[in-house]
């Protein structure tokens, strides 16, 4: 097995989840939604405050039938699905976000949305 490190913006991650080039592999991932609401909100607050968090691990491969690069989430499912849910307005910010409490992604001003979408997530690729 080979590894390489890289980064993806939150915008890139969400786009890849939406177009299914970044997937949760149920063979080695827990069930989704294990983080309770407060944990999800604290995690989003980490991003808003531009704090780093642990790298996510992705298995990168070329799908034989389509010959397109695909990625499976090996470690980081809760983090990436929480990010995706927030960007899709499924999570409201909590009291830890101060004046942003109760807001969804679309309620934030453009500068804050840009800050979140451009946040760089560290990745370890397993090939």
One Martini backbone bead per residue (centre of mass of N, CA, C, O) as a GRO file, in nm:
protein
  127
    1UNK     BB    1   0.098   0.035   0.021
    2UNK     BB    2   0.021   0.368  -0.052
    3UNK     BB    3   0.102   0.711   0.032
    4UNK     BB    4  -0.062   1.038   0.046
    5UNK     BB    5  -0.076   1.381   0.066
    6UNK     BB    6  -0.344   1.630   0.122
    7UNK     BB    7  -0.595   1.863  -0.008
    8UNK     BB    8  -0.931   1.987   0.063
    9UNK     BB    9  -1.197   2.148   0.017
   10UNK     BB   10  -1.516   2.174   0.108
   11UNK     BB   11  -1.623   2.214  -0.175
   12UNK     BB   12  -1.493   1.955  -0.293
   13UNK     BB   13  -1.617   1.750  -0.105
   14UNK     BB   14  -1.917   1.809  -0.168
   15UNK     BB   15  -1.900   1.757  -0.470
   16UNK     BB   16  -1.802   1.457  -0.443
   17UNK     BB   17  -2.045   1.356  -0.289
   18UNK     BB   18  -2.262   1.439  -0.497
   19UNK     BB   19  -2.101   1.275  -0.747
   20UNK     BB   20  -1.976   1.000  -0.617
   21UNK     BB   21  -1.641   1.019  -0.578
   22UNK     BB   22  -1.728   1.027  -0.267
   23UNK     BB   23  -1.737   0.755  -0.031
   24UNK     BB   24  -1.902   0.536   0.171
   25UNK     BB   25  -1.769   0.243   0.319
   26UNK     BB   26  -1.937  -0.022   0.478
   27UNK     BB   27  -1.706  -0.225   0.535
   28UNK     BB   28  -1.525   0.019   0.720
   29UNK     BB   29  -1.789   0.162   0.839
   30UNK     BB   30  -1.987   0.311   1.023
   31UNK     BB   31  -2.260   0.433   1.102
   32UNK     BB   32  -2.440   0.689   1.050
   33UNK     BB   33  -2.509   0.935   1.292
   34UNK     BB   34  -2.339   0.912   1.578
   35UNK     BB   35  -2.344   1.201   1.610
   36UNK     BB   36  -2.450   1.432   1.795
   37UNK     BB   37  -2.550   1.749   1.772
   38UNK     BB   38  -2.331   1.884   1.953
   39UNK     BB   39  -2.087   1.761   1.802
   40UNK     BB   40  -2.148   1.889   1.530
   41UNK     BB   41  -2.142   2.187   1.622
   42UNK     BB   42  -1.853   2.188   1.732
   43UNK     BB   43  -1.720   2.112   1.467
   44UNK     BB   44  -1.811   2.358   1.302
   45UNK     BB   45  -1.673   2.561   1.493
   46UNK     BB   46  -1.387   2.477   1.420
   47UNK     BB   47  -1.405   2.591   1.131
   48UNK     BB   48  -1.489   2.885   1.190
   49UNK     BB   49  -1.209   2.912   1.372
   50UNK     BB   50  -0.973   2.763   1.211
   51UNK     BB   51  -0.927   2.486   1.315
   52UNK     BB   52  -0.778   2.201   1.338
   53UNK     BB   53  -0.794   1.863   1.209
   54UNK     BB   54  -0.789   1.557   1.148
   55UNK     BB   55  -0.719   1.353   0.923
   56UNK     BB   56  -0.830   1.202   0.638
   57UNK     BB   57  -0.911   0.881   0.502
   58UNK     BB   58  -0.838   0.767   0.162
   59UNK     BB   59  -0.944   0.562  -0.098
   60UNK     BB   60  -0.770   0.546  -0.403
   61UNK     BB   61  -0.923   0.486  -0.732
   62UNK     BB   62  -0.994   0.303  -1.026
   63UNK     BB   63  -1.265   0.249  -1.200
   64UNK     BB   64  -1.300   0.008  -1.431
   65UNK     BB   65  -1.560   0.095  -1.597
   66UNK     BB   66  -1.503   0.428  -1.598
   67UNK     BB   67  -1.207   0.538  -1.539
   68UNK     BB   68  -1.245   0.671  -1.254
   69UNK     BB   69  -1.188   0.853  -0.987
   70UNK     BB   70  -1.202   0.725  -0.656
   71UNK     BB   71  -1.342   0.758  -0.314
   72UNK     BB   72  -1.294   0.628   0.008
   73UNK     BB   73  -1.391   0.630   0.331
   74UNK     BB   74  -1.200   0.532   0.611
   75UNK     BB   75  -1.147   0.811   0.778
   76UNK     BB   76  -1.416   1.061   0.853
   77UNK     BB   77  -1.725   1.041   0.823
   78UNK     BB   78  -1.844   1.229   1.041
   79UNK     BB   79  -1.706   1.484   0.941
   80UNK     BB   80  -1.801   1.486   0.639
   81UNK     BB   81  -2.111   1.459   0.693
   82UNK     BB   82  -2.136   1.713   0.863
   83UNK     BB   83  -2.046   1.913   0.656
   84UNK     BB   84  -2.257   1.842   0.440
   85UNK     BB   85  -2.505   1.902   0.616
   86UNK     BB   86  -2.444   2.200   0.665
   87UNK     BB   87  -2.432   2.294   0.365
   88UNK     BB   88  -2.747   2.166   0.349
   89UNK     BB   89  -2.909   2.284   0.607
   90UNK     BB   90  -2.922   2.045   0.857
   91UNK     BB   91  -2.761   2.252   1.046
   92UNK     BB   92  -2.745   2.419   1.347
   93UNK     BB   93  -2.613   2.643   1.532
   94UNK     BB   94  -2.477   2.696   1.841
   95UNK     BB   95  -2.370   2.851   2.129
   96UNK     BB   96  -2.059   2.821   2.047
   97UNK     BB   97  -2.122   3.050   1.802
   98UNK     BB   98  -2.278   3.268   1.925
   99UNK     BB   99  -2.410   3.492   1.699
  100UNK     BB  100  -2.472   3.217   1.513
  101UNK     BB  101  -2.697   3.111   1.650
  102UNK     BB  102  -2.929   2.915   1.451
  103UNK     BB  103  -2.767   2.894   1.201
  104UNK     BB  104  -2.730   2.839   0.875
  105UNK     BB  105  -2.549   2.847   0.605
  106UNK     BB  106  -2.747   3.044   0.437
  107UNK     BB  107  -2.741   3.267   0.683
  108UNK     BB  108  -2.472   3.343   0.608
  109UNK     BB  109  -2.242   3.527   0.510
  110UNK     BB  110  -2.034   3.532   0.244
  111UNK     BB  111  -1.765   3.531   0.401
  112UNK     BB  112  -1.830   3.280   0.575
  113UNK     BB  113  -1.884   3.085   0.346
  114UNK     BB  114  -1.602   3.110   0.219
  115UNK     BB  115  -1.441   3.014   0.463
  116UNK     BB  116  -1.567   2.732   0.470
  117UNK     BB  117  -1.529   2.637   0.167
  118UNK     BB  118  -1.196   2.694   0.191
  119UNK     BB  119  -1.139   2.494   0.382
  120UNK     BB  120  -0.870   2.284   0.475
  121UNK     BB  121  -0.841   1.934   0.425
  122UNK     BB  122  -0.673   1.678   0.545
  123UNK     BB  123  -0.513   1.409   0.357
  124UNK     BB  124  -0.501   1.050   0.325
  125UNK     BB  125  -0.380   0.846   0.073
  126UNK     BB  126  -0.482   0.524  -0.038
  127UNK     BB  127  -0.329   0.289  -0.296
   0.00000   0.00000   0.00000
